[in-house]
Amino acid sequence: MPGLAARHVAQNAVATLLGPARGLALEDALGQSGRGLNLEPGDAALARAIATASFRRLGFLKAALAERLRDGLPQKPDLLALLVTGSAQILDLAVADHAAVDLSVRLAKADPQLTHLAPLVNAVLRRVARERDDIRAAEDDPLKRNTPDWLAQRWIAAYGEAAAKGIAAAHLEGAALDVTVREDADAWAEKLGGRRLDLGSLRLEGREAVAGLPGYDEGAWWVQDAAAALPVRLLAPRPGERVADLCAAPGGKTAQVAAAGARVTAVDRSAARLERLQRNLERLKLSAELVTADALELPEDKPFDAVLLDAPCSATGTIRRHPDIAWTKSEADIVRLAGLQRRLLDKAARLTAPGGRLVYCTCSLEPEEGSARIADFLARNGDFERVAITADQVGGHAEMIDHNGDLRTLPSHLGGGSGRGGGVDGFFGSLLRRRG
C-alpha cells in the first residue's frame, strides 16, 4: 500500500523513543526503523514529518487520546505510538483522514501484538477526526499542556513564566530555514526569495529542497540557524589567525571561520561527522585542517589566537527543530554534560594564547550549561576576563544579551511564537579574553 512503509517507519521510531531507548535521537531512531526498507525519498520525508509532528504536539496528542480512551493511555509503546502518529497526521499534516485511519489500522492488523486492537485503533482515530475542532480548541497552554513539567519549571525559574510560555509557543511553530552567505547577502536574499535578518543571516520563506536552490552547488551559502551563526561573529576571526574549532561537526561554524580567512583547525571525535564536514567544505570551496580526536587530548604546546568551543549539551535550545528532545532528555543528562563542559572549557582555556580570545557556546536553554558554567570558570581562572557583548554585535537586539553581558537567545526572540515563522534556536555564548 502506498505510504504504508513510511507510516511503519514513523510508528516504530516514535515507539522506540517512547519506550526504554529515551536517549536516542529521532533521526537515529528513524534510521534504525527504516534500515533495509530502501524508502523512496518521498516516503522517507513523510516518515520524518509524521514522527516530528508526533513529538511537536506530544503533550496535546496524549491528552486528547486519554480523553477518548476508556482506560486511559495505553502502556504499550507500540500501541501508543500508533495512536499518536495517526492523530498527528489527522490534526497537523496535510493527510487525508481516511488514509491516516486506514493505514494505521493496517499497521495494527500486521502486528501480532496489536492485531486484536485494530478495532480500537479504528474507533479512536475516527473519533479524533470527527472531533478535530474541539481538540484544537483545547490546545490553549503549550507550557502547561505540551511541555514536560521538569522543563517547564526550569524555564519558569530561569526566565519567568511569561518568557517560558513564549518559549513553549515558539516550539509549536517549528524552525525556519536560515542560511549563512559568504558575501553579497542582499543579492542572495533576492535570488533565494528570503529576507535578511538583523543578525546577518538570510531567512528563506519556502520549503524547497535545499540542494535544488540557487547557489547551493556553487557553495555560495550553507544552512545555519541565525542564532548558531552568532558565536563566530562574536569571536570575530581575522585573516591569517590560527583558530581552533572544538567539537566542530557539523561544521557551520568551521565554514564561517574559514570564510573569514583564518587558518582553522576543526576537531571532532567522530570521523564520520568530519567526513561530512569535509564534503561541505569542498562544496563551499573552503579549507580547514581536520583532526579526528578527543578535544581533551589535544597537545597544548602551540596555543591558538582564538578558540571556539561549541560544547556538547542537552540541546534544549533546538526543540523547535528537534521536538523529540523535550521528551527524551532528562535532568540527569544536564548534570552529566555539565561536568564534561567544565573539563572542555578548561582545556579550551589552555589552548588559548595569551591575549587570545575564547568563545564558549551551547545550544541549550539550561543555566547549568551556560551562565553557571562561565561563572564557575571565571572563579577558577583569574587569567581570563569576560568581554561584554554589545547590542551592535547582535543586530541591535539587546534582548539577546543577559545581565552579565553574555549572549542568550530564546526561541521566542525574532517573533517566535507569534505564528509568523519567526524565532531562533536557544543559544548561550560568552566571549572571554586571556590576559597577557
CORWOSUL-V534718 format. One record per pair of residues at least 12 apart in sequence whose ideal C-beta (glycine too) atoms are under 10 Angstrom apart, sorted by the first residue. I is the first residue (numbers start at 1). J is the second residue. D is the distance in whole Angstrom. If there is no record, write none. Layout:
BEGIN
I|J|D  I|J|D
END
This chain:
BEGIN
1|99|9  1|102|8  1|103|7  1|106|7  1|107|10  2|42|10  2|43|9  2|99|9  2|103|9  3|42|9  3|43|7  3|46|7  3|47|10  3|50|10  3|89|10  3|95|8  3|99|7  3|100|9  3|102|10  3|103|6  4|43|9  4|99|10  4|102|10  4|103|5  4|104|10  4|106|6  4|107|7  4|110|9  5|34|8  5|37|6  5|38|9  5|39|6  5|40|9  5|43|6  5|44|10  5|46|9  5|47|8  5|103|10  6|34|9  6|37|9  6|39|7  6|40|9  6|42|8  6|43|4  6|44|7  6|45|8  6|46|4  6|47|4  6|48|9  6|49|9  6|50|7  6|51|10  6|103|9  7|43|9  7|46|8  7|47|7  7|50|7  7|51|10  7|82|9  7|85|7  7|86|8  7|89|8  7|95|10  7|99|9  7|100|8  7|103|5  7|104|7  7|106|9  7|107|6  8|33|8  8|34|9  8|37|8  8|39|10  8|43|10  8|47|8  8|82|10  8|85|10  8|103|9  8|106|9  8|107|6  8|110|8  8|111|9  9|29|9  9|30|6  9|31|9  9|32|9  9|33|5  9|34|4  9|35|9  9|37|7  9|39|7  9|43|8  9|44|8  9|46|9  9|47|4  9|48|9  9|50|9  9|51|8  10|26|10  10|29|10  10|30|8  10|33|8  10|34|9  10|43|10  10|46|8  10|47|4  10|48|8  10|49|8  10|50|4  10|51|4  10|52|9  10|53|9  10|54|7  10|81|8  10|82|10  10|84|10  10|85|5  10|86|10  10|88|9  10|89|9  10|107|10  11|33|8  11|47|9  11|50|8  11|51|8  11|54|9  11|77|10  11|78|7  11|79|10  11|80|10  11|81|5  11|82|5  11|83|10  11|84|9  11|85|5  11|86|9  11|103|10  11|104|8  11|107|6  11|108|10  11|111|9  12|29|8  12|30|9  12|32|8  12|33|4  12|34|8  12|47|9  12|51|9  12|77|10  12|78|8  12|81|8  12|82|10  12|85|10  12|107|10  13|26|6  13|27|9  13|28|9  13|29|4  13|30|5  13|31|9  13|32|8  13|33|5  13|34|8  13|47|7  13|48|9  13|50|9  13|51|5  13|52|10  13|54|9  13|55|10  13|81|8  13|85|9  13|324|9  14|26|8  14|29|8  14|30|9  14|33|9  14|50|8  14|51|5  14|52|10  14|54|5  14|55|7  14|58|9  14|77|8  14|78|9  14|80|8  14|81|4  14|82|9  14|84|6  14|85|6  14|88|9  14|324|9  14|327|10  15|29|9  15|33|9  15|76|9  15|77|4  15|78|5  15|79|9  15|80|7  15|81|4  15|82|8  15|84|9  15|85|9  16|28|9  16|29|5  16|30|9  16|32|7  16|33|7  16|51|10  16|77|8  16|78|10  16|81|8  16|328|10  17|29|6  17|30|10  17|51|9  17|54|9  17|55|8  17|58|10  17|77|9  17|81|9  17|324|6  17|327|7  17|328|5  18|54|9  18|55|9  18|58|9  18|62|10  18|76|10  18|77|4  18|78|9  18|80|6  18|81|6  18|84|8  18|324|10  18|327|8  18|328|9  19|76|9  19|77|4  19|78|8  19|80|9  19|81|9  20|77|9  21|77|10  21|328|8  22|324|10  22|327|8  22|328|5  22|329|8  22|330|7  22|333|10  23|328|6  23|329|8  23|330|9  23|332|10  23|333|8  24|324|9  24|328|7  25|315|9  25|322|7  25|324|7  25|325|8  25|328|8  26|48|8  26|51|6  26|52|7  26|54|9  26|55|7  26|322|7  26|323|8  26|324|4  26|325|8  26|327|10  26|328|8  27|48|8  27|51|9  27|52|10  27|322|8  27|324|9  29|51|8  29|324|8  29|328|9  30|44|8  30|47|6  30|48|6  30|50|10  30|51|6  30|52|9  31|44|10  33|47|8  33|51|9  34|47|7  34|48|10  41|209|9  45|209|9  46|89|9  46|93|9  46|95|9  47|85|9  49|88|9  49|89|9  49|92|9  49|93|6  49|94|9  49|95|9  50|84|10  50|85|5  50|86|9  50|88|6  50|89|6  50|92|9  50|93|7  50|95|8  50|100|9  51|81|9  51|84|10  51|85|7  51|88|8  51|323|9  51|324|8  52|88|9  52|92|10  52|93|10  52|174|8  52|321|9  52|322|8  52|323|6  52|324|8  53|84|9  53|85|8  53|87|9  53|88|4  53|89|7  53|91|8  53|92|4  53|93|6  53|95|10  53|174|9  53|323|9  54|81|8  54|83|10  54|84|5  54|85|5  54|86|9  54|87|8  54|88|4  54|89|9  54|92|9  54|93|10  54|323|9  54|324|9  54|327|10  55|84|9  55|88|9  55|319|9  55|322|8  55|323|4  55|324|4  55|325|8  55|326|7  55|327|6  55|328|9  56|88|8  56|92|7  56|146|8  56|171|7  56|172|7  56|173|9  56|174|7  56|319|9  56|320|9  56|321|10  56|322|10  56|323|4  56|324|9  56|326|9  57|84|9  57|87|9  57|88|7  57|91|7  57|92|6  57|136|10  57|139|7  57|142|9  57|145|10  57|146|6  57|171|10  57|172|7  57|323|8  58|84|7  58|88|9  58|146|7  58|147|10  58|148|9  58|323|7  58|324|9  58|326|8  58|327|6  59|139|9  59|141|10  59|142|8  59|143|10  59|144|9  59|145|5  59|146|4  59|147|7  59|148|8  59|149|10  59|152|10  59|168|9  59|326|9  59|327|9  60|87|9  60|88|10  60|91|8  60|92|9  60|135|8  60|136|9  60|138|8  60|139|5  60|140|10  60|141|10  60|142|8  60|145|6  60|146|5  60|172|9  61|80|10  61|83|8  61|84|5  61|85|9  61|86|10  61|87|5  61|88|6  61|90|10  61|91|7  61|92|9  61|128|9  61|135|9  61|139|10  61|146|9  62|80|8  62|83|9  62|84|7  62|87|9  62|145|9  62|146|9  62|327|10  63|135|9  63|138|7  63|139|9  63|145|6  63|146|9  64|83|10  64|84|10  64|87|7  64|91|8  64|124|10  64|127|10  64|128|7  64|131|8  64|132|10  64|134|9  64|135|5  64|136|9  64|138|7  64|139|9  65|80|8  65|83|5  65|84|7  65|86|10  65|87|6  65|124|7  65|125|10  65|127|10  65|128|8  65|135|10  67|127|10  67|131|9  67|134|10  67|135|9  67|138|9  68|83|9  68|87|9  68|123|9  68|124|6  68|125|10  68|127|5  68|128|7  68|131|8  68|135|9  69|83|8  69|120|8  69|123|10  69|124|6  69|127|10  70|120|10  74|114|10  74|117|8  74|120|9  76|113|7  76|114|8  76|117|9  78|107|9  78|108|9  78|111|7  78|113|6  78|114|6  78|117|10  79|108|8  79|111|9  79|113|8  79|114|6  79|117|6  79|120|8  79|121|8  81|107|10  82|104|6  82|105|9  82|107|6  82|108|6  82|111|8  82|114|7  82|117|9  82|118|10  82|120|10  82|121|6  82|124|10  82|125|9  83|104|8  83|108|10  83|117|10  83|120|9  83|121|7  83|124|6  83|125|7  83|128|9  85|100|9  85|103|10  85|104|7  85|107|9  86|100|5  86|101|7  86|102|10  86|103|8  86|104|4  86|105|9  86|107|9  86|108|10  86|121|7  86|122|10  86|124|8  86|125|5  86|128|8  86|129|9  87|100|8  87|104|9  87|124|8  87|125|7  87|128|5  87|129|9  87|132|10  87|135|8  88|100|9  88|128|10  89|101|9  89|103|9  89|104|8  89|125|9  89|128|10  89|129|10  90|104|9  90|125|7  90|126|9  90|128|5  90|129|5  90|130|10  90|132|7  90|135|9  91|128|7  91|129|9  91|132|6  91|135|6  91|136|7  91|139|9  92|136|9  92|172|10  96|129|10  97|125|8  97|126|8  97|128|9  97|129|4  97|130|9  97|132|8  98|126|9  98|129|9  100|125|7  100|126|10  100|128|9  100|129|8  101|121|8  101|122|6  101|123|10  101|124|9  101|125|5  101|126|6  101|128|9  101|129|7  102|122|9  102|125|9  104|118|9  104|121|6  104|122|8  104|124|9  104|125|6  105|117|10  105|118|5  105|119|8  105|120|10  105|121|5  105|122|5  105|123|10  105|125|8  105|126|10  106|118|8  106|121|10  107|121|8  108|120|8  108|121|5  108|122|8  109|121|9  109|122|10  139|172|8  141|165|8  141|168|8  141|169|9  142|165|7  142|166|10  142|167|9  142|168|4  142|169|5  142|170|9  142|171|7  142|172|6  142|417|9  143|155|8  143|156|8  143|161|8  143|162|10  143|164|6  143|165|5  143|166|9  143|167|8  143|168|4  143|169|8  143|171|10  144|165|9  144|168|8  145|168|9  146|168|7  146|169|9  146|171|8  146|172|7  146|323|10  146|326|9  147|164|8  147|165|9  147|167|8  147|168|5  147|171|8  147|319|9  147|326|7  147|327|10  148|326|6  148|327|6  148|328|10  148|329|9  148|330|9  150|326|10  150|329|9  150|330|7  150|331|6  150|334|10  151|164|9  151|167|9  151|168|9  151|314|10  151|316|7  151|319|9  151|325|9  151|326|6  151|327|9  151|329|8  151|330|10  151|331|9  151|365|8  151|366|9  152|164|6  152|165|9  152|167|9  152|168|7  152|326|10  154|316|9  154|331|8  154|334|9  154|365|8  154|366|7  154|367|8  154|368|9  155|167|6  155|168|8  155|316|9  155|365|6  155|366|9  155|410|9  155|426|10  157|367|9  158|365|7  158|366|8  158|367|5  158|368|10  158|370|9  158|371|9  158|408|10  159|365|8  159|367|10  159|408|9  159|410|7  159|412|9  162|412|10  163|410|7  163|412|7  164|365|10  164|410|10  164|412|9  165|412|9  165|417|8  166|410|7  166|411|8  166|412|3  166|413|9  166|416|7  166|417|5  166|418|9  166|423|9  167|316|9  167|317|9  167|319|8  167|320|9  167|365|7  167|410|6  167|411|5  167|412|5  167|413|10  167|416|8  167|417|8  167|423|9  167|426|7  168|319|9  168|326|9  168|411|9  168|412|9  168|417|8  169|411|9  169|412|7  169|416|8  169|417|3  169|418|8  169|419|9  169|423|9  170|319|9  170|320|6  170|410|8  170|411|4  170|412|5  170|413|8  170|414|9  170|415|9  170|416|3  170|417|4  170|418|8  170|419|10  170|422|8  170|423|5  170|424|9  170|426|9  171|318|10  171|319|5  171|320|5  171|321|9  171|323|7  171|325|10  171|326|7  171|411|6  171|412|9  171|416|9  171|417|8  171|423|9  171|426|10  172|320|8  172|323|9  172|416|10  172|417|8  172|419|9  173|320|7  173|411|9  173|415|10  173|416|7  173|417|7  173|418|8  173|419|7  173|420|8  173|421|7  173|422|8  173|423|6  174|320|6  174|321|7  174|323|8  174|421|8  174|423|9  175|225|7  175|318|8  175|319|9  175|320|5  175|321|4  175|322|9  175|323|10  175|411|9  175|416|9  175|421|9  175|423|7  175|424|9  175|425|7  176|194|9  176|197|10  176|201|10  176|203|5  176|204|7  176|205|8  176|207|10  176|225|8  176|226|8  176|320|9  176|321|9  176|414|9  176|416|9  176|420|10  176|421|5  176|422|7  176|423|7  176|424|9  177|192|10  177|194|8  177|202|9  177|203|7  177|204|5  177|205|9  177|206|8  177|207|7  177|208|9  177|210|7  177|213|9  177|223|7  177|225|9  177|321|10  177|421|10  178|194|9  178|197|7  178|199|9  178|201|5  178|202|7  178|203|5  178|204|7  178|221|10  178|223|7  178|224|6  178|225|5  178|226|5  178|227|9  178|228|8  178|229|8  178|424|8  178|425|9  179|192|7  179|194|8  179|201|7  179|202|5  179|203|8  179|204|7  179|210|9  179|213|9  179|215|9  179|216|9  179|220|9  179|221|4  179|222|6  179|223|6  179|224|7  179|225|10  179|226|9  179|229|9  179|252|10  180|200|8  180|201|6  180|202|8  180|221|6  180|222|6  180|223|8  180|224|5  180|225|9  180|226|9  180|228|9  180|229|5  180|232|9  180|233|10  180|252|7  180|253|10  180|255|7  180|256|6  180|259|8  181|194|10  181|196|9  181|200|9  181|201|8  181|202|6  181|215|8  181|220|6  181|221|4  181|222|9  181|259|9  182|215|9  182|218|10  182|219|8  182|220|6  182|221|7  182|222|9  182|255|9  182|256|9  182|258|10  182|259|5  182|260|10  182|284|7  182|285|9  182|286|9  183|220|8  183|221|10  183|259|9  184|220|8  185|197|9  185|200|7  185|201|8  185|202|6  185|221|9  186|202|9  187|215|10  187|220|10  188|202|6  188|214|8  188|215|6  188|220|6  188|221|6  189|202|5  189|203|9  189|204|9  191|213|9  191|214|5  191|215|7  191|220|9  191|221|10  192|204|6  192|205|9  192|206|8  192|208|9  192|213|6  192|214|6  192|215|7  192|216|10  192|220|9  192|221|8  193|205|6  193|206|6  193|208|9  193|213|9  193|214|9  194|206|8  194|213|10  197|226|5  197|229|10  197|395|7  197|397|10  197|414|7  197|422|10  197|424|9  198|226|9  198|394|8  198|395|3  198|396|6  198|397|7  198|414|8  199|225|10  199|226|5  199|227|8  199|229|7  199|230|7  199|233|8  199|393|10  199|394|6  199|395|4  199|396|9  199|397|7  199|400|9  199|409|9  199|413|10  199|414|8  199|424|8  200|226|8  200|229|7  200|230|8  200|233|7  200|394|9  200|395|7  201|221|10  201|224|7  201|225|8  201|226|4  201|227|9  201|228|9  201|229|5  201|230|9  201|233|10  201|395|9  201|424|9  202|221|7  202|224|10  202|226|9  203|225|10  203|226|7  203|414|9  203|421|8  203|422|9  203|424|10  204|221|10  204|223|9  205|421|8  210|222|9  210|223|6  211|283|10  216|283|8  217|283|7  218|283|9  218|284|9  218|285|8  219|255|9  219|280|9  219|281|9  219|282|8  219|283|5  219|284|4  219|285|5  219|286|8  220|283|10  220|284|8  220|285|10  221|255|10  221|284|8  222|250|10  222|251|8  222|252|6  222|255|6  222|256|9  222|259|9  222|280|7  222|281|10  222|283|8  222|284|6  222|286|10  223|250|9  223|252|7  223|280|10  224|250|9  224|251|9  224|252|4  224|253|8  224|255|8  224|256|8  224|425|10  225|252|8  225|317|9  225|318|8  225|320|9  225|321|8  225|363|8  225|409|9  225|423|9  225|424|6  225|425|5  225|427|8  226|395|9  226|409|8  226|413|9  226|414|7  226|423|9  226|424|5  226|425|8  226|427|9  227|317|8  227|318|9  227|361|10  227|363|8  227|394|9  227|400|8  227|407|8  227|408|10  227|409|4  227|410|9  227|411|9  227|413|8  227|414|9  227|423|9  227|424|4  227|425|4  227|426|7  227|427|4  227|428|10  227|429|9  228|250|10  228|252|6  228|253|7  228|256|10  228|310|8  228|317|9  228|318|9  228|361|9  228|363|7  228|409|9  228|424|8  228|425|6  228|427|7  228|429|10  229|252|7  229|253|8  229|255|10  229|256|7  229|424|10  229|427|10  230|253|10  230|359|10  230|361|8  230|389|9  230|393|8  230|394|6  230|395|9  230|397|10  230|400|8  230|407|6  230|409|7  230|424|9  230|425|10  230|427|7  230|429|6  231|253|7  231|256|9  231|308|6  231|309|9  231|310|7  231|359|5  231|360|9  231|361|4  231|362|10  231|363|10  231|407|7  231|427|7  231|428|9  231|429|5  231|430|9  231|431|9  232|245|9  232|252|9  232|253|5  232|254|9  232|255|9  232|256|4  232|257|6  232|259|9  232|260|8  232|262|10  232|306|10  232|308|7  232|310|9  232|359|8  232|361|9  232|429|10  233|256|8  233|260|10  233|359|10  233|389|10  233|393|7  233|394|8  233|395|9  233|407|10  233|429|10  234|308|9  234|357|9  234|359|6  234|361|8  234|387|9  234|389|6  234|393|6  234|394|8  234|406|10  234|407|7  234|429|6  234|430|9  234|431|5  235|253|9  235|256|9  235|257|8  235|260|9  235|262|9  235|306|6  235|307|8  235|308|6  235|357|6  235|358|8  235|359|5  235|361|9  235|429|9  235|431|7  236|260|8  236|262|10  236|306|8  236|357|8  236|359|9  236|393|9  236|431|9  237|256|8  237|257|5  237|258|9  237|259|9  237|260|4  237|261|8  237|262|4  237|263|9  237|264|8  237|305|8  237|306|6  237|308|8  237|357|9  237|359|10  238|260|7  238|261|7  238|262|7  238|305|8  238|306|8  239|260|7  239|261|3  239|262|7  239|263|9  240|261|7  240|262|7  240|263|7  240|305|9  241|257|9  241|260|8  241|261|8  241|262|5  241|263|7  241|264|9  241|304|8  241|305|4  241|306|6  241|356|9  241|357|9  242|262|7  242|263|5  242|264|8  242|265|7  242|289|10  242|302|8  242|303|9  242|304|5  242|305|5  242|306|8  242|307|10  242|353|8  242|356|9  243|257|5  243|258|9  243|260|9  243|262|5  243|263|7  243|264|5  243|265|7  243|266|9  243|288|9  243|304|6  243|305|7  243|306|5  243|307|7  243|308|7  243|356|10  243|357|9  244|257|9  244|264|8  244|265|5  244|266|8  244|267|7  244|289|10  244|291|9  244|295|8  244|298|8  244|302|10  244|303|9  244|304|5  244|305|9  244|306|8  244|307|5  244|308|7  244|309|9  244|348|8  244|351|6  244|352|8  244|356|10  244|358|10  245|257|6  245|258|9  245|262|10  245|264|6  245|265|7  245|266|5  245|267|7  245|268|9  245|277|10  245|288|8  245|290|10  245|291|10  245|295|10  245|304|10  245|306|10  245|307|8  245|308|5  245|309|8  245|310|8  246|265|9  246|266|9  246|267|5  246|268|8  246|291|10  246|293|10  246|295|4  246|296|9  246|298|8  246|304|10  246|307|7  246|308|7  246|309|5  246|310|7  246|311|8  246|344|7  246|345|10  246|347|8  246|348|6  246|351|8  246|360|10  247|266|9  247|267|7  247|268|6  247|269|8  247|270|10  247|273|10  247|294|10  247|295|6  247|308|9  247|309|7  247|310|5  247|311|6  247|312|6  247|313|10  247|344|7  247|348|10  248|264|8  248|265|9  248|266|4  248|267|6  248|268|5  248|270|10  248|273|8  248|274|8  248|277|7  248|288|8  248|290|8  248|291|9  248|295|9  248|308|8  248|309|10  248|310|8  249|266|8  249|267|9  249|268|4  249|269|9  249|270|6  249|271|10  249|272|9  249|273|3  249|274|6  249|275|9  249|276|7  249|277|5  249|280|10  249|290|10  249|310|9  250|268|9  250|273|7  250|274|10  250|276|7  250|277|6  250|280|8  251|266|7  251|268|9  251|273|8  251|274|8  251|276|7  251|277|4  251|278|8  251|279|9  251|280|5  251|281|7  251|284|9  251|286|10  251|288|8  251|290|9  252|277|9  252|280|8  252|310|9  253|266|9  253|308|6  253|310|6  253|359|9  253|361|9  254|266|4  254|267|10  254|268|9  254|274|10  254|277|6  254|278|10  254|280|9  254|281|7  254|284|10  254|286|8  254|288|5  254|290|9  254|308|9  254|310|10  255|277|9  255|280|7  255|281|7  255|283|10  255|284|6  255|286|6  255|288|8  256|286|10  256|308|9  257|286|9  257|288|8  257|306|8  257|308|7  258|281|7  258|284|8  258|285|10  258|286|4  258|287|6  258|288|5  259|284|8  259|285|10  259|286|6  262|288|9  262|304|10  262|305|8  262|306|8  263|287|9  263|288|8  263|289|8  263|304|9  263|305|9  264|281|10  264|286|9  264|287|8  264|288|4  264|289|7  264|290|10  264|304|9  264|306|9  264|308|9  265|288|7  265|289|5  265|290|8  265|291|6  265|298|9  265|302|10  265|304|7  265|307|10  265|351|10  266|278|9  266|281|9  266|288|5  266|289|7  266|290|5  266|291|7  266|292|10  266|308|10  267|289|9  267|290|8  267|291|5  267|292|8  267|293|6  267|294|9  267|295|5  267|297|10  267|298|7  267|309|10  267|351|10  268|290|8  268|291|8  268|292|7  268|293|8  268|294|9  268|295|8  269|292|7  269|293|7  269|294|5  269|295|8  269|296|10  269|297|10  269|312|10  270|292|8  271|290|9  271|292|5  271|293|10  272|292|10  273|292|9  274|288|10  274|290|5  274|291|8  274|292|6  274|293|10  275|290|9  275|292|9  277|290|7  278|290|6  294|344|10  294|347|10  295|307|10  295|309|8  295|311|9  295|312|10  295|343|9  295|344|6  295|347|6  295|348|8  295|351|9  296|340|9  296|343|6  296|344|7  296|346|9  296|347|5  296|348|10  297|347|9  298|347|7  298|348|10  298|350|9  298|351|7  299|351|9  300|347|8  300|350|5  300|351|6  300|352|10  302|351|9  302|353|9  303|349|10  303|350|8  303|351|6  303|352|6  303|353|4  303|354|8  303|356|7  303|434|9  304|348|9  304|351|6  304|352|6  304|353|6  304|356|6  304|357|9  304|358|9  305|352|8  305|353|6  305|355|8  305|356|5  305|357|8  306|351|10  306|352|7  306|353|9  306|356|6  306|357|5  306|358|7  306|359|8  307|345|10  307|347|9  307|348|5  307|349|8  307|350|9  307|351|5  307|352|5  307|353|9  307|356|7  307|357|8  307|358|5  307|359|7  307|360|9  307|432|9  307|434|9  308|348|8  308|357|9  308|358|8  308|359|5  308|360|8  308|361|8  308|429|10  309|341|9  309|344|6  309|345|6  309|347|8  309|348|4  309|349|9  309|351|9  309|352|10  309|358|7  309|359|7  309|360|5  309|361|7  309|362|9  309|430|10  310|344|10  310|359|9  310|360|8  310|361|5  310|362|7  310|363|8  310|427|9  310|429|9  311|337|8  311|338|10  311|340|7  311|341|5  311|342|9  311|343|10  311|344|5  311|345|7  311|348|9  311|360|7  311|361|7  311|362|5  311|363|9  311|364|9  311|369|8  311|370|10  311|373|8  311|428|10  312|336|10  312|337|6  312|340|6  312|341|7  312|344|8  312|362|8  312|363|10  312|364|10  312|369|9  313|333|9  313|334|8  313|337|6  313|338|9  313|340|9  313|341|7  313|361|9  313|362|4  313|363|6  313|364|4  313|365|10  313|366|8  313|368|10  313|369|5  313|370|9  313|373|10  313|428|9  314|329|5  314|330|9  314|331|9  314|333|5  314|334|5  314|335|10  314|336|9  314|337|6  314|338|9  314|362|8  314|363|9  314|364|5  314|365|8  314|366|6  314|368|9  314|369|6  315|329|8  315|333|9  315|337|10  315|362|8  315|363|5  315|364|6  315|365|9  315|366|10  315|369|9  315|425|9  315|426|9  316|329|7  316|333|9  316|334|8  316|362|9  316|363|8  316|364|5  316|365|5  316|366|6  316|369|8  316|411|10  316|426|7  317|362|8  317|363|4  317|364|5  317|365|5  317|366|9  317|369|9  317|370|9  317|408|10  317|409|8  317|410|8  317|411|7  317|424|9  317|425|5  317|426|3  317|427|6  317|428|8  318|363|5  318|364|9  318|365|9  318|411|9  318|425|5  318|426|7  318|427|9  319|363|10  319|365|8  319|411|7  319|425|9  319|426|8  320|411|5  320|412|10  320|416|7  320|417|10  320|423|6  320|424|9  320|425|7  320|426|9  321|411|10  321|423|10  321|425|7  322|363|10  322|425|10  325|363|10  329|366|10  331|366|9  331|368|9  333|366|10  334|364|8  334|366|5  334|367|10  334|368|6  334|369|7  335|368|7  337|362|9  337|364|8  337|366|9  337|368|8  337|369|7  338|364|10  338|366|8  338|367|10  338|368|5  338|369|6  338|372|8  338|373|7  338|376|9  341|360|8  341|362|7  341|364|9  341|368|9  341|369|6  341|370|9  341|372|10  341|373|5  341|376|10  341|377|9  342|373|7  342|376|7  342|377|8  342|380|9  344|360|9  344|373|10  345|358|8  345|360|6  345|373|6  345|374|8  345|376|9  345|377|5  345|380|10  345|381|9  345|384|10  345|430|10  345|432|9  346|377|7  346|380|8  346|381|8  348|360|7  348|377|10  348|432|9  349|377|7  349|380|9  349|381|6  349|383|8  349|384|6  349|432|8  349|434|7  350|381|10  350|434|10  352|383|10  352|384|8  352|432|8  352|433|9  352|434|5  352|436|9  353|434|7  353|436|8  354|383|8  354|433|10  354|434|6  354|435|7  354|436|2  355|433|7  355|434|6  355|435|8  355|436|5  356|432|9  356|433|7  356|434|5  356|436|8  357|387|8  357|431|7  357|432|7  357|433|6  357|434|8  358|377|10  358|381|10  358|384|7  358|387|10  358|430|9  358|431|8  358|432|4  358|433|8  358|434|7  359|387|10  359|407|9  359|429|6  359|430|7  359|431|6  359|432|7  360|373|7  360|374|7  360|377|8  360|406|9  360|428|8  360|429|7  360|430|5  360|431|9  360|432|7  361|406|10  361|407|7  361|427|6  361|428|6  361|429|4  361|430|7  361|431|10  362|426|9  362|427|7  362|428|5  362|429|8  362|430|10  363|409|10  363|425|6  363|426|7  363|427|6  363|428|8  363|429|10  364|425|10  364|426|7  364|427|8  364|428|6  365|408|9  365|409|9  365|410|7  365|411|8  365|425|10  365|426|4  365|427|9  365|428|8  366|426|9  366|428|9  367|402|10  367|408|10  367|428|9  369|428|7  370|402|9  370|404|10  370|406|7  370|407|9  370|408|7  370|426|9  370|427|9  370|428|3  370|429|8  370|430|8  371|402|7  371|403|9  371|404|6  371|406|6  371|408|8  371|428|7  371|430|8  373|428|8  373|430|8  374|386|7  374|404|7  374|406|7  374|428|8  374|429|10  374|430|5  374|432|8  375|404|8  375|430|10  377|430|9  377|432|8  378|404|10  378|430|9  378|432|8  381|432|9  381|434|9  381|435|10  382|435|8  383|433|10  383|434|6  383|435|5  383|436|7  384|432|5  384|433|7  384|434|6  384|435|7  385|431|10  385|432|7  385|433|5  385|434|8  385|435|6  386|404|7  386|405|6  386|406|7  386|430|6  386|431|7  386|432|6  386|433|8  387|405|8  387|406|10  387|430|9  387|431|4  387|432|7  387|433|5  388|401|8  388|404|8  388|405|3  388|406|8  388|430|10  388|431|8  389|401|5  389|402|9  389|404|9  389|405|6  389|406|7  389|407|6  389|408|10  389|429|8  389|430|8  389|431|6  390|405|8  393|407|9  393|431|9  394|407|7  394|409|8  394|413|10  394|429|10  395|414|9  397|409|8  397|413|7  397|414|8  397|424|10  399|412|10  399|413|6  399|414|10  400|413|6  400|414|9  400|424|8  400|427|9  400|429|10  402|428|8  402|430|10  404|430|8  405|430|8  405|431|8  406|428|7  406|429|7  406|430|4  406|431|8  406|432|10  407|427|6  407|428|6  407|429|4  407|430|7  407|431|8  408|426|8  408|427|8  408|428|6  408|429|8  408|430|10  409|423|9  409|424|5  409|425|7  409|426|6  409|427|5  409|428|8  409|429|9  410|423|8  410|424|8  410|425|9  410|426|6  410|427|9  411|423|5  411|424|7  411|425|7  411|426|5  411|427|10  412|424|9  412|426|9  413|425|10  413|426|9  413|427|10
END
